[in-house]
Amino acid sequence: MEGTVDTIKALEKKGVSMIEIGIPFSDPMVDGPVIQHAATCALNNGMTLKLLFNQLKNIRPEVQIPLVLVGYLNPIMQYGFENFCRTCQQTGIDGVIIPDLPFKDYMEEYRPIALKYDVKVIMLITPETSKERIRSIDEHTDGFIYMVSSAAITGAQKDFNTQKQEYFQRIADMNLRNPRMIGFGISNKQTFEAASAHAAGAIIGSKFVTLLDEEKGNAEKAIDKLLEALKS
């Protein structure tokens, strides 16, 4: 339970450009078995959003790269959205990804509060998201746009087929204001290079969590294995 800060520092040391820090939740609906299991373990160990913030309160003097919290609306609402944004600002958290926050609700209820505390709310798009919605997300959010590689749950994939690569190119051709990051399914050289060719970067979750589990929580060994997997 006390490994959060050490893991973040190890990832920065190994050259990771940005880190998503998960907020454990009992019903992570867009996540696959790996992240579901990680969330269950964290909750069983006693992890809470309040405890997570407490662990991160002194991290900014030691870590320079952007830090983004990712989690579902329920724990954030229990914490209180304005209190959440205020604590993010105090802690040095740059943004938040809330997969089950509807864009309409964000615009009507949450955007003014997030802007007040300079917390970037990052929205997800999928191959099914309309051009109109993508343009609106690009106009009204900052940080980056999270491109979900396919309308499925998180988890490693072997490669991205032609249909997915056409989707990546279609969004690239829109010349959006925000940089795009591609996530869901990136675990090897093929998927990493395909994502990197069509966006500003790749988001890797399940593969790293799997390796972290295999290495008994040793983040340096896990990231070394991940970097090797992305080369071969």
BAFI-3210 file (N, C-alpha, C; in Angstrom, 3 decimals, decimal comma, padded with zeros to 6 digits):
// residues 232
n [1|2|3|4|5|6|7|8|9|10|11|12|13|14|15|16|17|18|19|20|21|22|23|24|25|26|27|28|29|30|31|32|33|34|35|36|37|38|39|40|41|42|43|44|45|46|47|48|49|50|51|52|53|54|55|56|57|58|59|60|61|62|63|64|65|66|67|68|69|70|71|72|73|74|75|76|77|78|79|80|81|82|83|84|85|86|87|88|89|90|91|92|93|94|95|96|97|98|99|100|101|102|103|104|105|106|107|108|109|110|111|112|113|114|115|116|117|118|119|120|121|122|123|124|125|126|127|128|129|130|131|132|133|134|135|136|137|138|139|140|141|142|143|144|145|146|147|148|149|150|151|152|153|154|155|156|157|158|159|160|161|162|163|164|165|166|167|168|169|170|171|172|173|174|175|176|177|178|179|180|181|182|183|184|185|186|187|188|189|190|191|192|193|194|195|196|197|198|199|200|201|202|203|204|205|206|207|208|209|210|211|212|213|214|215|216|217|218|219|220|221|222|223|224|225|226|227|228|229|230|231|232]
n.u [000,818|002,073|003,568|003,198|004,468|007,184|007,003|006,138|008,346|010,318|009,371|009,561|012,334|013,121|012,391|009,714|007,110|004,786|002,408|-000,339|-002,268|-004,017|-007,268|-008,549|-011,478|-014,527|-016,033|-014,865|-015,733|-014,788|-012,476|-010,275|-009,543|-006,965|-006,588|-008,905|-008,349|-006,117|-007,306|-009,044|-007,214|-005,920|-008,032|-008,646|-006,331|-006,739|-006,667|-007,687|-009,193|-008,644|-006,421|-004,664|-004,237|-002,955|-000,596|000,561|001,086|003,561|004,955|005,638|008,108|009,912|009,244|008,920|007,488|004,269|001,389|-001,459|-004,612|-006,671|-009,894|-013,136|-016,392|-017,866|-016,225|-014,990|-017,110|-018,043|-015,955|-016,281|-016,595|-015,531|-013,840|-012,147|-010,906|-009,658|-007,839|-006,311|-005,038|-003,560|-001,885|-000,467|-001,351|-001,947|-004,069|-007,192|-008,743|-011,881|-013,629|-016,415|-017,736|-020,094|-019,819|-021,632|-022,555|-020,137|-019,683|-021,891|-021,910|-019,387|-017,146|-016,684|-015,745|-013,463|-011,881|-011,528|-009,698|-007,639|-007,451|-007,036|-009,494|-009,641|-010,906|-012,305|-012,266|-013,724|-013,690|-016,326|-017,140|-018,606|-017,634|-018,477|-018,785|-016,141|-014,856|-016,055|-015,184|-012,459|-012,434|-013,299|-011,811|-008,595|-005,064|-004,797|-006,268|-007,763|-007,482|-009,278|-008,393|-010,160|-013,640|-013,814|-012,834|-010,005|-006,719|-004,093|-003,219|-002,402|-001,855|-002,749|-005,449|-006,208|-008,550|-008,549|-006,229|-006,952|-008,887|-007,214|-005,755|-007,793|-008,611|-006,223|-006,121|-007,953|-006,716|-006,591|-006,690|-005,707|-003,093|-003,037|-003,426|-002,976|-004,600|-005,409|-004,812|-002,115|000,969|003,225|005,874|004,641|002,033|002,732|004,335|002,496|000,611|002,235|002,915|000,639|-000,170|000,510|001,599|001,701|-000,406|000,067|-001,204|-002,339|-000,354|001,948|001,046|000,665|003,333|004,432|003,169|004,228|006,862|006,779|006,112|008,367|009,186|011,190|012,331|010,035|009,412|011,699|011,378|009,057|009,887|011,677|009,929|008,612|010,395|010,771]
n.v [-001,214|001,167|001,755|003,642|006,238|005,570|003,979|005,863|007,612|005,860|005,350|007,877|008,209|006,259|007,307|007,686|009,758|010,841|010,191|008,152|007,900|005,579|005,643|003,500|001,505|-000,214|-001,110|-001,026|-000,140|000,155|-001,185|-003,999|-007,454|-007,285|-004,631|-004,532|-006,506|-005,330|-003,056|-004,262|-005,519|-003,243|-001,940|-003,901|-003,738|-001,434|001,010|004,320|007,246|009,522|008,637|008,186|010,813|011,790|010,312|011,439|014,081|015,338|015,041|016,664|018,248|016,261|014,989|015,768|015,378|015,414|014,546|012,583|011,910|009,040|007,813|006,651|008,231|007,912|007,558|010,056|011,853|011,203|012,195|014,800|017,054|019,662|019,822|017,760|018,794|021,012|019,769|018,379|020,560|021,574|019,428|019,184|017,820|017,434|016,865|015,080|011,990|010,811|008,216|007,621|010,041|011,917|013,943|016,054|016,503|017,248|019,710|021,218|021,126|020,587|021,710|024,558|024,439|022,831|024,468|026,626|025,641|024,961|022,345|019,942|018,384|015,419|014,028|011,014|009,551|007,399|004,963|005,262|007,800|010,849|013,252|015,819|015,742|015,217|017,556|019,390|018,463|018,914|021,671|022,473|021,273|020,707|019,814|016,834|014,682|011,629|008,929|006,139|002,982|001,059|000,220|-001,162|-003,013|-002,230|-003,679|-005,868|-006,076|-007,867|-006,690|-003,780|-003,659|-002,959|-001,424|-000,117|001,401|003,049|004,557|005,890|007,485|008,968|010,621|011,987|013,470|015,431|017,548|018,533|020,789|020,021|017,773|014,237|011,156|007,694|004,911|001,755|-001,468|-001,417|-002,958|-004,043|-003,948|-003,592|-002,503|-000,254|001,249|001,745|003,333|005,508|006,531|007,795|009,614|011,777|010,235|007,126|005,324|003,167|000,720|-001,852|-003,754|-002,825|-002,993|-005,749|-006,630|-005,371|-006,741|-009,300|-008,803|-008,474|-005,928|-004,407|-001,636|-000,636|-002,905|-003,800|-001,706|-001,756|-004,251|-003,695|-001,646|-003,118|-004,933|-003,232|-002,838|-005,150]
n.w [000,000|000,506|-001,697|-003,719|-004,200|-004,546|-006,831|-008,751|-008,781|-009,733|-012,315|-013,533|-013,420|-015,238|-017,640|-018,386|-019,617|-018,554|-015,980|-015,180|-012,329|-010,635|-009,155|-006,937|-007,436|-006,814|-008,950|-011,729|-014,686|-017,379|-017,414|-017,851|-016,790|-015,528|-014,467|-012,968|-011,043|-009,817|-008,697|-006,875|-005,142|-004,113|-002,783|-000,880|000,594|001,917|000,621|-000,141|-001,644|-000,125|001,360|-000,744|-001,717|000,543|000,472|-001,760|-001,154|-000,750|-003,094|-005,267|-005,107|-005,743|-008,125|-011,499|-013,886|-015,629|-013,684|-013,577|-012,318|-012,469|-012,485|-011,336|-011,221|-008,840|-006,314|-006,400|-006,254|-003,725|-002,243|-002,838|-005,434|-005,772|-003,564|-004,261|-006,619|-005,501|-003,751|-005,613|-006,874|-004,701|-004,273|-006,566|-008,769|-012,185|-013,911|-014,599|-015,353|-015,954|-016,668|-016,667|-016,609|-018,117|-021,057|-021,412|-018,767|-017,633|-018,965|-018,084|-015,257|-014,022|-015,282|-014,730|-012,072|-012,257|-013,895|-012,191|-010,339|-011,953|-012,970|-015,329|-017,125|-018,721|-021,588|-023,004|-026,269|-028,740|-031,496|-032,279|-031,618|-032,577|-035,134|-034,550|-031,741|-031,007|-031,908|-030,171|-027,663|-028,022|-028,120|-025,585|-023,561|-021,994|-021,995|-022,975|-025,483|-024,897|-026,773|-027,160|-028,214|-029,159|-028,918|-026,282|-023,297|-021,133|-021,656|-022,806|-026,294|-029,314|-031,813|-033,847|-035,987|-039,503|-039,593|-037,089|-037,340|-039,428|-038,138|-036,255|-038,061|-039,224|-037,103|-036,668|-039,012|-038,517|-037,363|-034,632|-031,794|-029,274|-028,139|-028,930|-027,247|-027,384|-026,039|-024,381|-024,932|-025,655|-025,735|-026,845|-029,353|-031,896|-031,376|-029,885|-031,671|-033,709|-032,372|-031,622|-034,098|-034,947|-033,065|-030,196|-028,265|-026,363|-024,157|-021,532|-019,538|-018,429|-019,162|-017,812|-015,147|-014,921|-015,170|-012,945|-010,918|-011,385|-010,723|-008,032|-007,057|-007,593|-009,125|-010,820|-012,040|-013,336|-015,161|-016,713|-017,971|-019,387|-021,161|-022,646|-023,859|-025,578|-027,518|-028,899]
ca.u [000,000|002,929|004,479|002,796|005,461|008,390|006,705|006,128|009,735|011,031|008,922|010,186|013,762|013,307|012,082|008,290|006,842|003,606|001,904|-001,701|-002,345|-005,377|-008,066|-009,232|-012,940|-015,043|-016,716|-014,194|-016,489|-014,089|-011,199|-010,235|-009,223|-005,726|-006,844|-009,920|-007,662|-005,288|-008,203|-009,526|-006,096|-005,702|-009,135|-008,464|-005,207|-007,167|-006,450|-008,815|-008,783|-008,049|-005,098|-003,844|-003,825|-002,000|000,683|001,101|001,120|004,913|005,634|006,024|009,528|010,719|008,813|008,666|006,622|002,837|000,698|-002,890|-005,408|-007,706|-010,810|-014,559|-017,051|-018,412|-015,338|-014,719|-018,306|-018,068|-014,942|-016,753|-015,840|-014,720|-012,774|-011,225|-010,114|-008,812|-006,748|-005,445|-004,217|-002,626|-000,957|000,318|-001,906|-002,177|-005,330|-007,952|-009,522|-013,035|-014,252|-017,877|-018,285|-020,598|-019,328|-022,694|-022,506|-018,899|-019,878|-022,927|-021,749|-018,058|-016,091|-016,301|-014,985|-012,145|-011,149|-011,197|-008,523|-006,668|-007,342|-007,437|-010,341|-009,283|-012,017|-012,019|-013,032|-013,624|-013,974|-017,729|-017,418|-018,857|-016,721|-019,020|-018,447|-014,683|-014,547|-016,506|-014,241|-011,199|-012,608|-013,652|-010,919|-007,169|-004,188|-004,735|-007,459|-007,468|-008,073|-009,425|-008,091|-011,339|-014,747|-013,719|-012,206|-008,549|-006,044|-003,093|-003,575|-001,216|-001,589|-003,901|-005,798|-006,319|-009,684|-008,133|-005,241|-007,712|-009,463|-006,137|-005,422|-008,957|-008,563|-005,040|-006,442|-008,823|-005,845|-007,145|-005,863|-005,052|-002,403|-003,795|-002,708|-003,731|-004,531|-006,146|-004,293|-000,720|001,772|004,399|006,455|003,689|000,977|003,368|004,754|001,281|000,059|003,167|002,916|-000,595|-000,544|001,637|002,177|000,941|-000,716|000,199|-001,631|-002,447|000,923|002,836|000,500|000,986|004,762|004,641|002,723|005,216|008,103|006,492|006,084|009,620|008,818|012,315|012,397|008,836|009,517|012,760|010,764|008,114|010,659|012,218|008,816|008,245|011,438|010,872]
ca.v [000,000|002,352|001,766|004,585|007,282|004,922|003,562|007,075|008,083|004,910|005,546|009,107|007,920|005,400|008,032|007,840|011,187|011,248|009,024|008,038|007,280|005,072|005,703|002,199|001,520|-001,587|-001,481|-000,295|-000,697|000,118|-001,872|-005,441|-008,255|-006,879|-003,435|-004,908|-007,211|-004,354|-002,227|-005,089|-005,657|-001,949|-001,717|-004,847|-003,244|-000,246|002,243|005,215|008,486|010,381|008,104|008,429|012,219|011,932|009,765|012,285|015,485|015,907|014,443|017,608|018,602|015,123|014,502|016,919|015,067|015,542|013,468|012,625|010,904|008,402|007,079|006,748|009,391|007,633|007,963|011,498|012,541|011,013|013,120|016,151|017,411|020,868|019,432|016,951|019,688|021,831|018,923|018,168|021,764|021,633|018,300|019,282|016,953|018,276|016,598|013,922|011,248|010,179|007,565|007,590|011,399|012,318|015,246|017,033|016,829|018,003|021,075|021,935|021,143|020,383|022,471|025,789|024,112|022,370|025,656|027,432|025,062|024,630|020,892|019,598|017,198|014,797|013,222|009,881|009,352|006,039|004,969|005,591|009,194|011,657|014,371|016,975|015,589|015,351|018,980|020,055|018,068|019,601|023,099|022,769|020,625|020,977|018,714|015,987|013,869|010,208|008,123|004,719|002,301|000,333|000,294|-002,383|-002,774|-002,177|-004,970|-005,967|-006,628|-008,268|-005,657|-002,975|-003,997|-001,854|-000,590|000,743|002,355|004,040|005,449|006,755|008,453|009,854|011,638|012,811|014,370|016,513|018,651|019,041|021,705|019,253|016,545|013,004|010,007|006,474|003,921|000,489|-002,528|-001,237|-003,843|-004,562|-003,036|-003,303|-001,589|000,988|002,022|002,191|004,455|006,632|007,083|008,526|010,466|012,347|009,238|005,916|005,100|001,736|000,442|-003,260|-004,453|-002,443|-003,539|-007,178|-006,788|-004,941|-007,866|-010,372|-008,410|-008,300|-004,516|-003,721|-000,834|-000,491|-004,135|-003,868|-000,764|-002,278|-005,309|-003,064|-000,972|-004,180|-005,469|-002,259|-002,847|-006,453]
ca.w [000,000|000,590|-002,840|-004,776|-004,498|-005,071|-008,204|-009,574|-008,923|-010,592|-013,690|-014,049|-013,574|-016,414|-018,863|-018,669|-019,818|-017,801|-015,231|-014,674|-010,998|-010,527|-007,925|-006,914|-007,336|-006,766|-010,190|-012,812|-015,809|-018,669|-017,229|-017,995|-015,601|-014,845|-013,663|-011,975|-009,962|-009,107|-007,892|-005,760|-004,190|-003,453|-001,840|000,228|001,398|002,654|-000,126|-000,382|-002,316|000,906|001,652|-001,929|-001,668|001,640|000,003|-002,831|-000,755|-000,813|-004,240|-006,307|-005,132|-006,171|-009,436|-012,367|-015,014|-015,329|-012,968|-013,874|-011,617|-013,290|-011,625|-011,639|-010,611|-007,513|-005,210|-006,485|-005,741|-002,272|-001,717|-003,158|-006,627|-005,562|-002,630|-005,065|-007,468|-004,609|-003,266|-006,777|-007,024|-003,571|-004,364|-007,789|-009,808|-013,356|-014,576|-014,150|-016,341|-015,295|-017,829|-016,643|-016,532|-019,429|-021,496|-021,150|-017,338|-017,425|-019,442|-017,339|-013,803|-013,451|-015,945|-014,014|-010,862|-012,698|-014,366|-011,003|-009,683|-013,004|-013,121|-016,688|-017,229|-019,992|-022,088|-023,873|-027,487|-029,278|-032,931|-032,519|-031,255|-033,780|-035,373|-033,835|-030,327|-030,887|-032,032|-028,948|-026,615|-028,296|-027,830|-024,200|-022,600|-022,176|-021,596|-024,161|-025,738|-024,718|-027,833|-026,855|-029,473|-029,609|-027,955|-025,472|-022,009|-021,146|-021,709|-023,865|-027,592|-030,078|-032,817|-034,225|-037,359|-040,459|-039,199|-035,983|-037,833|-040,196|-037,112|-035,770|-039,104|-039,382|-036,049|-036,932|-040,117|-038,035|-036,918|-033,379|-030,993|-028,210|-028,531|-028,735|-026,691|-027,668|-024,974|-024,432|-025,775|-026,075|-024,880|-027,544|-030,347|-032,966|-030,930|-029,449|-032,839|-034,407|-031,605|-031,672|-035,447|-035,206|-031,934|-029,453|-027,375|-026,062|-022,741|-021,236|-018,178|-018,028|-019,325|-016,703|-013,894|-014,946|-014,887|-011,560|-010,100|-011,560|-010,064|-006,592|-006,717|-007,934|-010,288|-011,748|-012,846|-014,178|-016,276|-017,598|-018,781|-020,313|-022,211|-023,510|-024,638|-026,604|-028,548|-029,584]
c.u [000,851|003,833|004,234|003,918|006,727|008,189|006,746|007,551|010,548|010,649|009,527|011,668|014,039|012,827|010,618|007,947|005,692|003,055|000,432|-001,647|-003,793|-005,991|-008,857|-010,739|-013,435|-015,681|-016,121|-014,671|-015,742|-012,777|-011,347|-009,778|-007,996|-005,972|-007,922|-009,262|-006,810|-006,144|-008,707|-008,441|-005,885|-006,789|-009,011|-007,323|-005,547|-006,977|-007,755|-008,291|-008,111|-006,623|-004,152|-003,348|-002,781|-000,620|001,366|001,393|002,498|005,679|006,206|007,486|010,421|010,413|008,378|007,654|005,140|002,272|-000,803|-003,589|-006,441|-008,595|-012,249|-015,225|-017,470|-017,477|-015,049|-015,900|-018,421|-017,073|-015,417|-015,939|-014,981|-013,565|-011,704|-010,316|-009,168|-007,604|-005,791|-004,499|-003,159|-001,538|-000,042|-000,109|-002,340|-003,541|-005,997|-008,696|-010,630|-013,859|-015,774|-018,494|-018,777|-020,135|-020,351|-022,682|-021,253|-019,104|-020,816|-022,605|-020,304|-016,962|-015,711|-015,451|-013,574|-011,285|-010,688|-009,905|-007,452|-006,389|-007,878|-008,259|-010,178|-010,393|-011,535|-012,868|-012,783|-013,854|-015,418|-018,064|-017,548|-017,826|-017,178|-018,642|-016,940|-014,272|-014,920|-015,589|-012,925|-011,274|-012,698|-012,832|-009,470|-006,363|-003,922|-006,071|-007,042|-008,219|-008,099|-009,299|-009,278|-012,400|-014,808|-013,076|-010,690|-007,968|-005,140|-003,684|-002,292|-000,844|-002,866|-004,212|-005,958|-007,437|-009,301|-007,131|-005,901|-008,385|-008,408|-005,843|-006,559|-008,944|-007,351|-005,328|-007,367|-008,028|-006,381|-006,141|-005,062|-004,227|-003,271|-002,880|-003,587|-003,509|-005,469|-005,459|-002,835|000,188|003,050|004,860|005,424|002,648|001,559|003,740|003,554|000,662|000,941|003,173|001,709|-000,985|000,712|002,298|001,228|000,768|-000,724|-000,151|-001,518|-001,113|001,872|002,351|000,784|002,444|005,093|004,249|003,741|006,502|007,898|006,579|007,356|009,413|009,952|012,453|011,212|008,948|010,629|012,196|009,789|008,850|011,268|011,125|008,418|009,264|011,442|009,510]
c.v [001,264|002,521|002,840|005,540|006,673|004,475|004,760|007,577|007,164|005,098|006,810|008,873|007,138|006,053|008,114|009,331|011,721|010,006|009,206|007,320|006,867|005,285|004,401|002,343|000,087|-002,043|-000,721|-000,756|-000,722|-000,651|-003,382|-006,133|-007,770|-005,686|-003,705|-005,570|-006,251|-003,480|-002,988|-005,244|-004,362|-001,676|-002,641|-004,442|-001,978|001,068|003,003|006,445|009,435|009,934|008,341|009,875|012,446|011,410|010,707|013,725|016,127|015,476|015,468|018,063|017,496|014,653|015,688|016,642|015,232|014,298|013,653|011,538|010,330|007,573|007,365|007,806|009,142|008,034|009,461|012,287|012,377|011,954|014,563|016,705|018,657|020,584|018,626|017,850|020,553|021,024|018,581|019,355|021,846|020,571|018,399|018,296|017,829|018,073|015,355|013,314|010,520|009,508|007,616|008,968|011,798|013,737|016,346|017,464|017,629|019,467|021,868|022,107|021,231|021,276|023,751|025,516|023,667|023,542|026,517|026,952|024,599|023,128|020,529|018,311|016,630|013,838|012,104|009,960|007,930|006,099|005,371|007,053|010,045|012,785|015,614|016,914|015,771|016,812|019,732|019,731|018,818|021,076|023,381|022,016|020,970|019,773|017,821|015,285|012,402|009,444|006,660|003,956|001,532|000,420|-000,992|-002,012|-002,715|-003,592|-005,057|-006,576|-006,925|-007,213|-004,862|-003,253|-002,742|-000,890|000,372|001,792|003,424|005,053|006,406|007,855|009,450|010,968|012,554|013,853|015,514|017,718|019,332|019,924|020,956|018,105|015,335|011,926|008,785|005,458|002,756|-000,444|-002,415|-002,030|-004,324|-003,557|-002,630|-002,271|-000,244|001,859|002,533|003,390|005,693|007,305|007,980|009,501|010,980|011,334|008,090|005,779|003,591|001,499|-001,017|-003,993|-004,115|-003,032|-005,035|-007,420|-006,390|-006,057|-009,012|-010,077|-008,053|-006,832|-003,758|-002,960|-000,709|-001,727|-004,218|-002,936|-001,177|-003,353|-004,722|-002,400|-001,982|-004,751|-004,530|-002,199|-004,117|-007,086]
c.w [000,000|-000,637|-003,885|-005,172|-005,093|-006,516|-009,150|-009,819|-009,833|-012,052|-014,299|-014,332|-014,857|-017,717|-019,262|-018,674|-018,973|-017,117|-014,884|-013,330|-010,769|-009,151|-007,858|-006,711|-007,475|-008,069|-011,376|-014,182|-017,144|-018,583|-017,351|-016,726|-014,830|-013,933|-012,617|-010,766|-009,138|-008,191|-006,665|-004,690|-003,408|-002,413|-000,638|001,145|002,174|001,920|-000,327|-001,118|-001,322|001,225|000,476|-001,957|-000,579|001,230|-000,994|-002,391|-000,855|-002,064|-005,210|-006,271|-005,708|-007,589|-010,295|-013,472|-014,632|-014,639|-013,163|-013,070|-012,572|-012,379|-011,993|-010,765|-009,166|-006,364|-005,204|-005,948|-004,229|-001,591|-001,845|-004,315|-006,422|-004,599|-003,344|-005,906|-006,637|-004,130|-004,399|-006,949|-005,931|-003,677|-005,576|-008,860|-010,982|-014,002|-014,040|-015,336|-015,592|-016,397|-017,839|-016,403|-017,923|-019,785|-021,218|-019,686|-017,003|-017,804|-018,531|-015,859|-013,317|-014,037|-015,197|-012,770|-011,240|-013,164|-013,193|-010,354|-010,686|-013,066|-014,504|-016,669|-018,635|-020,398|-023,001|-025,140|-027,975|-030,792|-033,257|-032,209|-032,512|-033,899|-034,606|-032,348|-030,115|-030,964|-030,755|-027,769|-026,780|-027,911|-026,330|-023,146|-022,941|-021,710|-022,786|-024,327|-025,676|-025,801|-027,411|-028,168|-030,037|-028,528|-027,140|-024,140|-022,165|-021,180|-022,919|-025,137|-028,354|-031,116|-033,061|-035,694|-038,224|-040,075|-038,081|-036,468|-038,709|-039,263|-036,571|-036,790|-039,310|-038,347|-036,245|-038,008|-039,699|-037,539|-035,653|-032,643|-029,935|-028,784|-028,214|-028,174|-026,927|-026,550|-025,227|-025,432|-026,161|-025,136|-025,538|-028,600|-031,401|-032,535|-030,505|-030,649|-033,631|-033,697|-031,749|-033,046|-035,720|-034,100|-031,238|-028,534|-027,140|-024,555|-022,493|-019,773|-017,793|-018,108|-018,181|-015,385|-013,791|-014,565|-013,451|-010,592|-010,177|-010,798|-008,589|-006,162|-007,011|-009,239|-011,297|-012,633|-013,809|-015,376|-017,228|-018,524|-019,800|-021,467|-023,179|-024,412|-025,773|-027,735|-029,389|-029,831]
res [m|e|g|t|v|d|t|i|k|a|l|e|k|k|g|v|s|m|i|e|i|g|i|p|f|s|d|p|m|v|d|g|p|v|i|q|h|a|a|t|c|a|l|n|n|g|m|t|l|k|l|l|f|n|q|l|k|n|i|r|p|e|v|q|i|p|l|v|l|v|g|y|l|n|p|i|m|q|y|g|f|e|n|f|c|r|t|c|q|q|t|g|i|d|g|v|i|i|p|d|l|p|f|k|d|y|m|e|e|y|r|p|i|a|l|k|y|d|v|k|v|i|m|l|i|t|p|e|t|s|k|e|r|i|r|s|i|d|e|h|t|d|g|f|i|y|m|v|s|s|a|a|i|t|g|a|q|k|d|f|n|t|q|k|q|e|y|f|q|r|i|a|d|m|n|l|r|n|p|r|m|i|g|f|g|i|s|n|k|q|t|f|e|a|a|s|a|h|a|a|g|a|i|i|g|s|k|f|v|t|l|l|d|e|e|k|g|n|a|e|k|a|i|d|k|l|l|e|a|l|k|s]
***
